[in-house]
Every structure is written in structure tokens, then in C-alpha cells.
Amino acid sequence: MSKLKELAKLGQSVWLDFISRKLLVSGELKKLIDDGLRGMTSNPTIFDKAISKSTDYDKDIKQLVNNEYSIDDIYEKLVLKDIGLAADEMKKVYDQTKGFDGYVSIEVNPLLANDTKETIMQAKHLYKALSRPNIMIKIPGTNEGLPAITEVLGSGINVNVTLIFSTDSYKKVVEAFLAGLEKFDKAGSDISKLASVASFFVSRVDTAVDKELEAKGNKDLLGKIAVANSKIAFEISEQIFSSERWKKLAAKGARKQRLLWASTGTKNPSYSDVLYIDELIGPDTVNTMPPDTIKFFIDHGKVELTLDKGIEEAKSQLKKLKELGIDLTKVTDKLLTDGVKSFSDSFESLIASLDDKVKKIKQEVTV
């Protein structure tokens, strides 16, 4: 049995944090699914690399240019085609798991991260355009994103809440999720059909905190805080999904909003390349991994429950961090701001790259 399937037996699903046209048409995705892959996520940075750094999309771009589509429309057509192909391939997982897994996530335009109304409109537009049950719409966990999460879920659309860095933000996200379920239920709809994950970012926390620890000359906590932060989020999740409020929804068939570990590729080469996999294995969770991290885990990762171990140690580590004068909330707030900007920059980079390709195609036509 493959390690990905072994993880699934422990209650953790592996999703791929990557998408490209080559992956979709080469048979590589099908092989990963056969090995136990159970979902996929995408973001503007992933699409920027896929489209800008290859010629795989040039034929489609030429055809769209010939049909006189705008740059924005070309971007959307390319992305929707990839997401649609991936969702069709993942549909068998969706069917086999009765809607538990098999999802493919697409993000709303990151430039809308601070605009509730526009985020809602685009989320509904993307879901309708893709017209598949195993699509999740990614909405950032910003203050403006929270009411959008409730409204979109309340409209019967699956949601992947992205860019969660702190436990305080996570609590707000779960509240938005519960409110969305209650809204959908109040409308007389079947809440058992809704699925959602909360993407809790991991490695970037260590990248940011380690700099502050090094500045203070502390080595004991290096590479520890991201995992500690995640373990506390899991403890919070266990508490929330044991509440009376949740039990009422669960009795009507509601599915938990699973914690999804995001940003799990190790950034620091001195740390284990499976650090954020091995230490965060637990039930009712998802780990979305870049392709290389999946390979590393299959090669030398350990399949054993670890997420509920060392909770007290995690609390102690976070306490020591505070005693050192490092404000984790301040760090995670900045990470959220930087995360939104990073995705926005990637989106703008992709649009600029598409614009260049379109200009070259038009020049070729006129020559």
C-alpha cells in the first residue's frame, strides 16, 4: 500500500498543491490519483509559473486571441480549462469517497481580497462557470473575506478558506463556516452536500519567526513554532467540533470544516524536507503538498499519528516565544498582509506575461 493511502487510513488526505497543463494531459495526475492523491489546490502563484514559464498554453492563447478575447478573459479561460480538466479527473475520488474528497480549488482574484461584495460575486461566477460538484472556491481569511465565506457557503458553494496564519483568525474562519452552514440549512437546503477546508499556513510562520529568534540569539525554538502553532489550531478544532452548536448541524448531516495544512514545503534546507508532514498527521485533516514534498514523503516520511502529541510542549514553546518578547500575533498579521500581496503580485505578473504573449502573437499575424 502506498504511503498516501496509509495516510488516508489514519484520516489525513493528501492533496496536490500544484497544477499545470502538462500534469493534466500527460497521465501524471492519473498516476498520482492511483497512488492515493485525493484532491488538488491552486493559487495565482502556481498559475503564474505554469502559464508564464512554459509554452504549454500558447496554442490556446493564439486561438483565444484570434477570437478577440480580452487579456482578463484569456486568463480566465486558461485557468477554468485546467481546473475543469483536473476536477473531471478527480471526480472518481469524489464519487468513491461520497463527496469527502476529490476536490479541486480555484482562488478568487487576489486583488479582491479586501472587497467582500466583489469576492462573493466572483466566487459565484467561478462556481457556476465550472459547473462541477467537486470544485472549491478559495477565499482569503481576511476580515473582508469572512462575511464572503458565510454568504458563499450559504449559497451552497464549497469553500476553501486560504491564508490563515493565526489561531485567532482560525476561530473567526470556523465561525464564518458555521454561520454559512446555518444559513444554508435555514433556507431548507441539504447541508450534507457542502464541503469546506480551512487552509492553515505552516512553513511561512517558521521563516518569519526564526529571523526574530536568531536576532535574539535563541536557538532552542528554531523550527518549532510553526508546528506548535498548528497543533494548537488542531486542539481548537477538536473543541469547536465537539460543541452543542456543531452537534445540531452534524445531526443534519453536516461535514466538518477540515483543517488543511498549507505551505508545507520546507523552506529552510537545514530542516527535514518532510518536517511539516511528519509532525502534523492526524484525523479529519488534509495536507496539501507541492510535488517534490510528496516525493520526499513517499521516499522517507513516517506514517504515524503525531498531531495530537506534544500539545503541552507546543503551548510551552509559544509561552517561551512570548517571554522572549516576540509577538506571534504581530508576525501572523504581517504574514497575512504579505500573503495577499504575494498572490496579488503573482496575478499581476501573470496578466503582464499574457499581455506580452498576446502582443507577440498579434505581431506575428501582421508580419
Secondary structure, DSSP 4 states (H G I P E B T S, - for coil): --HHHHHHHTTEEEEEE---HHHHHSSHHHHHHHHT--EEE--HHHHHHHHHT-STTHHHHHHHHHTT--HHHHHHHHHHHHHHHHHHHHHHHHHHTTTSS-EEEEEPPGGGTT-HHHHHHHHHHHHHHH--TTEEEEEE-STTHHHHHHHHHHTT--EEEEEE-SHHHHHHHHHHHHHHHHHHHHTT--GGG--EEEEEE-HHHHHHHHHHHHHTT--TTTTTHHHHHHHHHHHHHHHHTTSHHHHHHHTTTPPP-EEEEES-S---TTS-TTHHHHTT--TTEEEEE-HHHHHHHHHH---S--TTSSHHHHHHHHHHHHHTT--HHHHHHHHHHHHHHHHHHHHHHHHHHHHHHHHHHHHHHH-
